[in-house]
Amino acid sequence: MKAGQPTTVENFGLRAIPPGAAVENIPLDAAARQRVLDGVAANLKEYYVYPETAQKMVDALHSHQSAGDYDKVTDGDGFAMMLTRNLQDVSHDGHLHVMYAPYKLPPDRDEPSPDDKARFRKDMERDNCGFRKVEILPGNIGYVKFDMFANPDVCGPTVVAAMGFLAHVDAIIFDMRENGGGDPAMVSFIASYLFDKPTHLNDLYNRKEDKTTQYWTLPYVPGSRLAEIPAFVLTAKRTFSGAEEFTYDLKTQKRATIVGETTGGGAHPVSGHRVDDHFTIGVPFARAVNPVTKTDWEGTGVTPDVPVAAADALEAAEKLAAEKAQAGKKSEPDNIPLK
């Protein structure tokens, strides 16, 4: 809440409080703000994918501090939001966020505890791994909508079940309009169903480690591949991160027709870092390098082949899919009866 007459809501959000955590929303003082600024700056300079941009962001924070912009900020959420805006004003990086927790964060661990892993698996299973709908539309057109690329170690069976249901369709539509991204390994897993030979999809370059990781289609997927049928991807402005990679990979490989709106423009994977007992920062630490274009979609998004409003994308794709599926049937040789 913001003081005044009348009192107004300055920001509103919902967050999950871990079991056993005690809420301690303590007002920030000058020492706490300085500690957060120092921690944010250190993490940016150590991990951010572009060192020059990291320094520019740190310089911008110092300028805001010198101008007194932070002096009266005592609310943790408000400070995190302000820092995020200041950093994104320089980097234009939608993956970069400073976050505040109104409870004492647990100590960092190299690996999640068994309880954490069990809780994560249960959450994914209850959410059906982000899969919202799998169906066969008129004309034997497959349609699948999922809103995240979850960990394949946990959610691989859900993908296998969905793709098995669509194993005999004449065309397939992937709905990415509400997909915010996720695990690049899951991107490769799902894309593998659309190729019948090894295909180099994407690379990720890690700046701190000076290391490039390649992502290829898998040599084996459970069930049938759909390598010969027309594929379509529906996009919206909110399509982001891993969902953009999936879209960009298929577009650059000329394996799918993209229908909808230009996507959000986030190509940098992010890792979380603790700043102090209440603040963390999500730092983009790597950049995508597509093997075809030698670049990525950061800041520009993925442009559709067929630009239409997101709300109209499914109808447009259905029409195109029906036309392509019908054309494919006409090109098939007639069956010759055996004597």
C-alpha positions as a LaTeX table, in Angstrom:
\begin{tabular}{lrrr}
\hline
Residue & $x$ (\AA) & $y$ (\AA) & $z$ (\AA) \\
\hline
Met1 & 0.00 & 0.00 & 0.00 \\
Lys2 & 1.07 & 3.58 & $-0.66$ \\
Ala3 & 0.49 & 6.17 & 2.06 \\
Gly4 & $-1.74$ & 9.09 & 1.23 \\
Gln5 & $-5.33$ & 10.27 & 1.12 \\
Pro6 & $-6.81$ & 8.01 & 0.00 \\
Thr7 & $-4.43$ & 5.08 & 0.52 \\
Thr8 & $-3.69$ & 3.42 & $-2.82$ \\
Val9 & $-2.37$ & 0.02 & $-3.87$ \\
Glu10 & 1.19 & 0.47 & $-5.16$ \\
Asn11 & 1.64 & $-3.13$ & $-6.30$ \\
Phe12 & $-0.24$ & $-6.38$ & $-5.91$ \\
Gly13 & 0.96 & $-9.96$ & $-6.27$ \\
Leu14 & 0.52 & $-13.49$ & $-5.03$ \\
Arg15 & 3.34 & $-15.75$ & $-3.93$ \\
Ala16 & 3.65 & $-19.19$ & $-2.40$ \\
Ile17 & 5.20 & $-19.30$ & 1.07 \\
Pro18 & 7.28 & $-22.47$ & 1.62 \\
Pro19 & 6.15 & $-24.80$ & 4.41 \\
Gly20 & 7.51 & $-23.64$ & 7.76 \\
Ala21 & 8.66 & $-20.23$ & 6.52 \\
Ala22 & 7.96 & $-17.27$ & 8.80 \\
Val23 & 6.88 & $-14.03$ & 7.14 \\
Glu24 & 9.12 & $-11.11$ & 8.20 \\
Asn25 & 8.43 & $-8.20$ & 5.88 \\
Ile26 & 10.99 & $-5.86$ & 7.46 \\
Pro27 & 11.27 & $-2.26$ & 6.14 \\
Leu28 & 14.52 & $-1.60$ & 4.28 \\
Asp29 & 17.08 & 0.83 & 5.62 \\
Ala30 & 20.07 & 2.38 & 3.85 \\
Ala31 & 22.37 & $-0.49$ & 4.79 \\
Ala32 & 19.95 & $-3.09$ & 3.41 \\
Arg33 & 19.53 & $-1.19$ & 0.15 \\
Gln34 & 23.31 & $-0.88$ & $-0.21$ \\
Arg35 & 23.74 & $-4.61$ & 0.45 \\
Val36 & 21.21 & $-5.44$ & $-2.27$ \\
Leu37 & 22.77 & $-3.04$ & $-4.78$ \\
Asp38 & 26.23 & $-4.48$ & $-4.15$ \\
Gly39 & 24.95 & $-8.04$ & $-4.52$ \\
Val40 & 23.05 & $-7.29$ & $-7.72$ \\
Ala41 & 26.10 & $-5.57$ & $-9.23$ \\
Ala42 & 28.43 & $-8.43$ & $-8.31$ \\
Asn43 & 26.15 & $-11.07$ & $-9.85$ \\
Leu44 & 25.65 & $-9.09$ & $-13.04$ \\
Lys45 & 29.38 & $-8.60$ & $-13.55$ \\
Glu46 & 30.14 & $-12.25$ & $-12.87$ \\
Tyr47 & 27.36 & $-13.97$ & $-14.80$ \\
Tyr48 & 25.47 & $-11.73$ & $-17.23$ \\
Val49 & 25.80 & $-12.96$ & $-20.81$ \\
Tyr50 & 27.18 & $-9.66$ & $-22.16$ \\
Pro51 & 29.88 & $-8.18$ & $-19.88$ \\
Glu52 & 29.66 & $-4.74$ & $-21.51$ \\
Thr53 & 25.92 & $-4.57$ & $-20.89$ \\
Ala54 & 26.44 & $-5.78$ & $-17.32$ \\
Gln55 & 28.76 & $-2.84$ & $-16.65$ \\
Lys56 & 26.27 & $-0.42$ & $-18.21$ \\
Met57 & 23.56 & $-1.74$ & $-15.90$ \\
Val58 & 25.79 & $-1.39$ & $-12.85$ \\
Asp59 & 26.62 & 2.18 & $-13.89$ \\
Ala60 & 22.90 & 2.92 & $-14.25$ \\
Leu61 & 22.22 & 1.65 & $-10.72$ \\
His62 & 24.98 & 3.91 & $-9.37$ \\
Ser63 & 23.47 & 6.87 & $-11.24$ \\
His64 & 20.02 & 6.22 & $-9.77$ \\
Gln65 & 21.55 & 5.85 & $-6.31$ \\
Ser66 & 23.54 & 9.08 & $-6.65$ \\
Ala67 & 20.38 & 10.89 & $-7.74$ \\
Gly68 & 18.64 & 9.73 & $-4.54$ \\
Asp69 & 16.07 & 7.62 & $-6.41$ \\
Tyr70 & 16.31 & 4.80 & $-3.87$ \\
Asp71 & 16.57 & 6.84 & $-0.67$ \\
Lys72 & 12.92 & 6.65 & 0.35 \\
Val73 & 12.24 & 3.06 & $-0.73$ \\
Thr74 & 11.55 & 0.89 & 2.31 \\
Asp75 & 9.34 & $-1.82$ & 0.78 \\
Gly76 & 11.16 & $-4.92$ & $-0.45$ \\
Asp77 & 8.79 & $-5.69$ & $-3.30$ \\
Gly78 & 8.86 & $-2.09$ & $-4.44$ \\
Phe79 & 12.66 & $-2.00$ & $-4.39$ \\
Ala80 & 12.90 & $-5.24$ & $-6.39$ \\
Met81 & 10.45 & $-3.91$ & $-8.97$ \\
Met82 & 12.31 & $-0.61$ & $-9.25$ \\
Leu83 & 15.66 & $-2.33$ & $-9.71$ \\
Thr84 & 14.19 & $-4.65$ & $-12.32$ \\
Arg85 & 12.84 & $-1.69$ & $-14.30$ \\
Asn86 & 16.15 & 0.15 & $-14.08$ \\
Leu87 & 18.09 & $-2.89$ & $-15.27$ \\
Gln88 & 15.69 & $-3.68$ & $-18.09$ \\
Asp89 & 15.72 & $-0.06$ & $-19.24$ \\
Val90 & 19.39 & $-0.64$ & $-20.09$ \\
Ser91 & 19.45 & $-4.30$ & $-21.15$ \\
His92 & 15.91 & $-4.68$ & $-22.60$ \\
Asp93 & 16.26 & $-8.26$ & $-21.35$ \\
Gly94 & 12.90 & $-9.71$ & $-20.33$ \\
His95 & 14.54 & $-12.59$ & $-18.46$ \\
Leu96 & 16.36 & $-10.29$ & $-16.02$ \\
His97 & 14.55 & $-9.82$ & $-12.69$ \\
Val98 & 15.31 & $-8.87$ & $-9.10$ \\
Met99 & 12.97 & $-10.67$ & $-6.68$ \\
Tyr100 & 12.07 & $-10.16$ & $-3.04$ \\
Ala101 & 10.81 & $-12.77$ & $-0.55$ \\
Pro102 & 8.99 & $-11.59$ & 2.61 \\
Tyr103 & 10.54 & $-14.49$ & 4.53 \\
Lys104 & 14.08 & $-15.63$ & 5.22 \\
Leu105 & 15.34 & $-17.63$ & 2.26 \\
Pro106 & 16.71 & $-21.11$ & 3.03 \\
Pro107 & 20.46 & $-21.69$ & 2.61 \\
Asp108 & 21.65 & $-22.38$ & $-0.93$ \\
Arg109 & 22.14 & $-26.03$ & $-1.83$ \\
Asp110 & 24.01 & $-27.55$ & $-4.75$ \\
Glu111 & 21.20 & $-30.06$ & $-5.26$ \\
Pro112 & 17.49 & $-30.00$ & $-4.35$ \\
Ser113 & 16.63 & $-32.11$ & $-1.34$ \\
Pro114 & 14.62 & $-35.33$ & $-1.79$ \\
Asp115 & 11.59 & $-33.48$ & $-0.37$ \\
Asp116 & 12.07 & $-30.67$ & $-2.89$ \\
Lys117 & 12.26 & $-33.17$ & $-5.75$ \\
Ala118 & 9.16 & $-35.00$ & $-4.54$ \\
Arg119 & 7.26 & $-31.73$ & $-4.19$ \\
Phe120 & 8.31 & $-30.62$ & $-7.67$ \\
Arg121 & 7.21 & $-33.92$ & $-9.22$ \\
Lys122 & 3.87 & $-33.76$ & $-7.44$ \\
Asp123 & 3.31 & $-30.17$ & $-8.59$ \\
Met124 & 4.12 & $-31.09$ & $-12.20$ \\
Glu125 & 1.83 & $-34.10$ & $-12.12$ \\
Arg126 & $-1.05$ & $-32.09$ & $-10.67$ \\
Asp127 & $-0.53$ & $-29.50$ & $-13.41$ \\
Asn128 & $-0.36$ & $-32.25$ & $-16.04$ \\
Cys129 & 3.08 & $-30.89$ & $-16.96$ \\
Gly130 & 1.46 & $-27.83$ & $-18.49$ \\
Phe131 & $-0.52$ & $-29.82$ & $-21.08$ \\
Arg132 & $-3.98$ & $-28.32$ & $-21.49$ \\
Lys133 & $-5.50$ & $-30.02$ & $-24.52$ \\
Val134 & $-4.73$ & $-32.79$ & $-27.00$ \\
Glu135 & $-7.35$ & $-33.55$ & $-29.60$ \\
Ile136 & $-8.01$ & $-34.53$ & $-33.20$ \\
Leu137 & $-9.80$ & $-31.76$ & $-35.08$ \\
Pro138 & $-12.03$ & $-32.27$ & $-38.14$ \\
Gly139 & $-10.04$ & $-33.42$ & $-41.16$ \\
Asn140 & $-7.75$ & $-35.58$ & $-38.97$ \\
Ile141 & $-5.71$ & $-32.56$ & $-37.83$ \\
Gly142 & $-3.88$ & $-33.01$ & $-34.55$ \\
Tyr143 & $-3.93$ & $-30.20$ & $-32.01$ \\
Val144 & $-1.83$ & $-29.97$ & $-28.84$ \\
Lys145 & $-1.68$ & $-27.08$ & $-26.38$ \\
Phe146 & 0.83 & $-26.96$ & $-23.54$ \\
Asp147 & 1.95 & $-23.90$ & $-21.61$ \\
Met148 & 5.45 & $-24.86$ & $-20.48$ \\
Phe149 & 8.42 & $-26.99$ & $-21.52$ \\
Ala150 & 8.78 & $-28.95$ & $-18.30$ \\
Asn151 & 11.65 & $-31.16$ & $-17.19$ \\
Pro152 & 11.61 & $-34.23$ & $-19.49$ \\
Asp153 & 12.84 & $-36.49$ & $-16.70$ \\
Val154 & 9.54 & $-35.85$ & $-14.93$ \\
Cys155 & 7.21 & $-34.98$ & $-17.80$ \\
Gly156 & 8.49 & $-37.16$ & $-20.64$ \\
Pro157 & 5.67 & $-39.71$ & $-20.17$ \\
Thr158 & 3.08 & $-36.95$ & $-20.63$ \\
Val159 & 4.67 & $-35.98$ & $-23.95$ \\
Val160 & 4.78 & $-39.61$ & $-25.07$ \\
Ala161 & 1.09 & $-40.05$ & $-24.25$ \\
Ala162 & 0.13 & $-36.87$ & $-26.12$ \\
Met163 & 2.18 & $-37.68$ & $-29.21$ \\
Gly164 & 0.95 & $-41.28$ & $-29.16$ \\
Phe165 & $-2.64$ & $-40.05$ & $-29.29$ \\
Leu166 & $-1.76$ & $-37.99$ & $-32.38$ \\
Ala167 & 0.34 & $-40.69$ & $-34.07$ \\
His168 & $-1.86$ & $-41.01$ & $-37.17$ \\
Val169 & $-2.97$ & $-37.46$ & $-37.91$ \\
Asp170 & $-2.51$ & $-35.85$ & $-41.34$ \\
Ala171 & $-1.25$ & $-32.53$ & $-39.93$ \\
Ile172 & $-0.38$ & $-31.19$ & $-36.48$ \\
Ile173 & $-0.82$ & $-27.82$ & $-34.75$ \\
Phe174 & 1.23 & $-26.83$ & $-31.68$ \\
Asp175 & $-0.38$ & $-24.02$ & $-29.68$ \\
Met176 & 2.34 & $-21.86$ & $-28.09$ \\
Arg177 & 0.16 & $-18.78$ & $-27.54$ \\
Glu178 & 0.31 & $-19.07$ & $-23.73$ \\
Asn179 & 3.60 & $-20.92$ & $-23.40$ \\
Gly180 & 6.24 & $-19.05$ & $-21.37$ \\
Gly181 & 9.13 & $-21.43$ & $-21.99$ \\
Gly182 & 11.10 & $-23.86$ & $-19.86$ \\
Asp183 & 13.70 & $-26.58$ & $-20.29$ \\
Pro184 & 15.67 & $-26.64$ & $-23.59$ \\
Ala185 & 16.00 & $-30.42$ & $-23.26$ \\
Met186 & 12.21 & $-30.69$ & $-23.47$ \\
Val187 & 12.26 & $-28.45$ & $-26.55$ \\
Ser188 & 14.57 & $-30.94$ & $-28.24$ \\
Phe189 & 12.51 & $-33.92$ & $-27.06$ \\
Ile190 & 9.22 & $-32.67$ & $-28.49$ \\
Ala191 & 10.83 & $-31.37$ & $-31.69$ \\
Ser192 & 12.38 & $-34.80$ & $-32.25$ \\
Tyr193 & 8.95 & $-36.18$ & $-33.12$ \\
Leu194 & 8.95 & $-33.98$ & $-36.24$ \\
Phe195 & 12.24 & $-35.16$ & $-37.77$ \\
Asp196 & 13.35 & $-38.53$ & $-39.10$ \\
Lys197 & 17.08 & $-37.80$ & $-39.21$ \\
Pro198 & 19.55 & $-36.16$ & $-36.79$ \\
Thr199 & 18.98 & $-32.40$ & $-36.89$ \\
His200 & 21.01 & $-29.70$ & $-35.17$ \\
Leu201 & 18.38 & $-27.44$ & $-33.55$ \\
Asn202 & 20.16 & $-24.89$ & $-31.38$ \\
Asp203 & 23.28 & $-24.00$ & $-29.38$ \\
Leu204 & 23.61 & $-22.23$ & $-26.04$ \\
Tyr205 & 26.79 & $-20.28$ & $-25.30$ \\
Asn206 & 27.60 & $-19.81$ & $-21.60$ \\
Arg207 & 29.70 & $-16.65$ & $-21.16$ \\
Lys208 & 31.21 & $-17.38$ & $-17.73$ \\
Glu209 & 32.21 & $-20.94$ & $-18.62$ \\
Asp210 & 33.09 & $-20.01$ & $-22.22$ \\
Lys211 & 31.27 & $-23.18$ & $-23.22$ \\
Thr212 & 28.81 & $-24.03$ & $-26.00$ \\
Thr213 & 26.18 & $-26.77$ & $-25.56$ \\
Gln214 & 24.61 & $-28.20$ & $-28.70$ \\
Tyr215 & 21.00 & $-29.36$ & $-28.90$ \\
Trp216 & 20.05 & $-31.97$ & $-31.50$ \\
Thr217 & 16.99 & $-34.07$ & $-32.17$ \\
Leu218 & 17.10 & $-37.36$ & $-30.29$ \\
Pro219 & 18.04 & $-40.61$ & $-32.06$ \\
Tyr220 & 15.05 & $-42.35$ & $-30.44$ \\
Val221 & 11.62 & $-41.27$ & $-29.26$ \\
Pro222 & 8.92 & $-43.59$ & $-27.92$ \\
Gly223 & 6.13 & $-44.12$ & $-30.45$ \\
Ser224 & 5.82 & $-42.91$ & $-34.02$ \\
Arg225 & 7.51 & $-39.88$ & $-35.51$ \\
Leu226 & 5.47 & $-37.35$ & $-37.49$ \\
Ala227 & 8.27 & $-36.30$ & $-39.83$ \\
Glu228 & 6.26 & $-36.31$ & $-43.06$ \\
Ile229 & 3.13 & $-34.38$ & $-42.13$ \\
Pro230 & 2.60 & $-30.59$ & $-42.23$ \\
Ala231 & 3.26 & $-28.86$ & $-38.89$ \\
Phe232 & 2.05 & $-25.49$ & $-37.62$ \\
Val233 & 2.93 & $-23.40$ & $-34.55$ \\
Leu234 & 0.55 & $-20.80$ & $-33.10$ \\
Thr235 & 2.19 & $-17.76$ & $-31.50$ \\
Ala236 & 1.26 & $-14.64$ & $-29.54$ \\
Lys237 & 3.09 & $-11.69$ & $-28.04$ \\
Arg238 & 3.29 & $-13.60$ & $-24.75$ \\
Thr239 & 4.99 & $-16.62$ & $-26.36$ \\
Phe240 & 8.40 & $-16.49$ & $-24.68$ \\
Ser241 & 11.78 & $-18.10$ & $-24.05$ \\
Gly242 & 11.75 & $-21.88$ & $-24.66$ \\
Ala243 & 8.48 & $-21.60$ & $-26.57$ \\
Glu244 & 10.23 & $-19.13$ & $-28.84$ \\
Glu245 & 13.14 & $-21.52$ & $-29.25$ \\
Phe246 & 10.75 & $-24.30$ & $-30.31$ \\
Thr247 & 9.13 & $-21.92$ & $-32.80$ \\
Tyr248 & 12.45 & $-20.55$ & $-34.09$ \\
Asp249 & 14.01 & $-24.01$ & $-34.41$ \\
Leu250 & 11.14 & $-25.30$ & $-36.52$ \\
Lys251 & 10.98 & $-22.13$ & $-38.60$ \\
Thr252 & 14.68 & $-22.07$ & $-39.44$ \\
Gln253 & 14.61 & $-25.78$ & $-40.29$ \\
Lys254 & 11.60 & $-25.06$ & $-42.56$ \\
Arg255 & 9.73 & $-27.76$ & $-40.68$ \\
Ala256 & 6.69 & $-25.75$ & $-39.56$ \\
Thr257 & 4.55 & $-22.82$ & $-40.62$ \\
Ile258 & 4.30 & $-20.16$ & $-37.90$ \\
Val259 & 0.85 & $-18.59$ & $-37.55$ \\
Gly260 & 0.00 & $-15.69$ & $-35.22$ \\
Glu261 & 1.89 & $-12.76$ & $-33.72$ \\
Thr262 & 5.56 & $-11.86$ & $-33.29$ \\
Thr263 & 6.74 & $-13.42$ & $-30.04$ \\
Gly264 & 8.10 & $-11.74$ & $-26.91$ \\
Gly265 & 11.82 & $-11.77$ & $-27.71$ \\
Gly266 & 13.53 & $-13.61$ & $-24.83$ \\
Ala267 & 16.41 & $-15.86$ & $-25.91$ \\
His268 & 18.66 & $-15.86$ & $-22.82$ \\
Pro269 & 18.40 & $-18.73$ & $-20.31$ \\
Val270 & 18.46 & $-17.52$ & $-16.73$ \\
Ser271 & 19.85 & $-18.76$ & $-13.41$ \\
Gly272 & 18.86 & $-17.61$ & $-9.94$ \\
His273 & 21.40 & $-16.17$ & $-7.48$ \\
Arg274 & 20.98 & $-15.26$ & $-3.84$ \\
Val275 & 21.74 & $-11.64$ & $-2.95$ \\
Asp276 & 20.93 & $-11.75$ & 0.77 \\
Asp277 & 18.38 & $-13.35$ & 3.08 \\
His278 & 15.44 & $-11.84$ & 1.18 \\
Phe279 & 16.58 & $-10.84$ & $-2.31$ \\
Thr280 & 17.54 & $-12.93$ & $-5.33$ \\
Ile281 & 18.34 & $-12.03$ & $-8.91$ \\
Gly282 & 17.61 & $-14.01$ & $-12.06$ \\
Val283 & 20.63 & $-13.45$ & $-14.32$ \\
Pro284 & 20.62 & $-14.39$ & $-18.02$ \\
Phe285 & 23.91 & $-16.26$ & $-18.31$ \\
Ala286 & 23.90 & $-17.62$ & $-21.87$ \\
Arg287 & 22.69 & $-16.83$ & $-25.37$ \\
Ala288 & 21.22 & $-18.96$ & $-28.12$ \\
Val289 & 23.10 & $-19.42$ & $-31.38$ \\
Asn290 & 20.97 & $-20.95$ & $-34.10$ \\
Pro291 & 22.98 & $-23.22$ & $-36.44$ \\
Val292 & 21.18 & $-21.83$ & $-39.51$ \\
Thr293 & 21.00 & $-18.07$ & $-38.82$ \\
Lys294 & 24.00 & $-17.88$ & $-36.42$ \\
Thr295 & 21.92 & $-15.55$ & $-34.23$ \\
Asp296 & 18.78 & $-15.68$ & $-32.08$ \\
Trp297 & 15.47 & $-13.92$ & $-31.38$ \\
Glu298 & 16.54 & $-11.84$ & $-28.36$ \\
Gly299 & 14.78 & $-8.47$ & $-28.40$ \\
Thr300 & 13.15 & $-9.07$ & $-31.78$ \\
Gly301 & 10.96 & $-12.12$ & $-31.26$ \\
Val302 & 10.10 & $-14.74$ & $-33.86$ \\
Thr303 & 8.12 & $-13.33$ & $-36.76$ \\
Pro304 & 5.27 & $-15.49$ & $-38.06$ \\
Asp305 & 5.02 & $-16.79$ & $-41.62$ \\
Val306 & 1.31 & $-16.00$ & $-41.51$ \\
Pro307 & 0.70 & $-12.88$ & $-39.38$ \\
Val308 & $-2.75$ & $-12.83$ & $-37.79$ \\
Ala309 & $-4.12$ & $-11.81$ & $-34.39$ \\
Ala310 & $-3.45$ & $-14.44$ & $-31.76$ \\
Ala311 & $-7.17$ & $-14.97$ & $-31.26$ \\
Asp312 & $-7.53$ & $-15.89$ & $-34.95$ \\
Ala313 & $-4.43$ & $-18.06$ & $-35.23$ \\
Leu314 & $-6.06$ & $-21.44$ & $-34.64$ \\
Glu315 & $-8.76$ & $-20.87$ & $-37.24$ \\
Ala316 & $-6.17$ & $-19.73$ & $-39.79$ \\
Ala317 & $-3.90$ & $-22.69$ & $-39.05$ \\
Glu318 & $-6.77$ & $-25.18$ & $-39.29$ \\
Lys319 & $-7.59$ & $-23.91$ & $-42.76$ \\
Leu320 & $-3.97$ & $-24.09$ & $-43.89$ \\
Ala321 & $-3.52$ & $-27.53$ & $-42.34$ \\
Ala322 & $-6.60$ & $-28.89$ & $-44.11$ \\
Glu323 & $-5.35$ & $-27.54$ & $-47.43$ \\
Lys324 & $-1.85$ & $-28.97$ & $-47.00$ \\
Ala325 & $-3.12$ & $-32.32$ & $-45.76$ \\
Gln326 & $-5.46$ & $-32.59$ & $-48.73$ \\
Ala327 & $-2.68$ & $-31.64$ & $-51.13$ \\
Gly328 & $-0.48$ & $-34.30$ & $-49.58$ \\
Lys329 & $-3.12$ & $-36.96$ & $-50.09$ \\
Lys330 & $-3.50$ & $-36.02$ & $-53.77$ \\
Ser331 & 0.23 & $-36.41$ & $-54.30$ \\
Glu332 & 0.26 & $-39.97$ & $-52.90$ \\
Pro333 & 0.33 & $-42.76$ & $-55.49$ \\
Asp334 & $-2.85$ & $-44.75$ & $-55.88$ \\
Asn335 & $-2.83$ & $-48.14$ & $-54.25$ \\
Ile336 & $-2.42$ & $-50.98$ & $-56.72$ \\
Pro337 & $-4.47$ & $-54.05$ & $-55.76$ \\
Leu338 & $-2.52$ & $-57.29$ & $-55.45$ \\
Lys339 & $-3.43$ & $-60.10$ & $-57.84$ \\
\hline
\end{tabular}
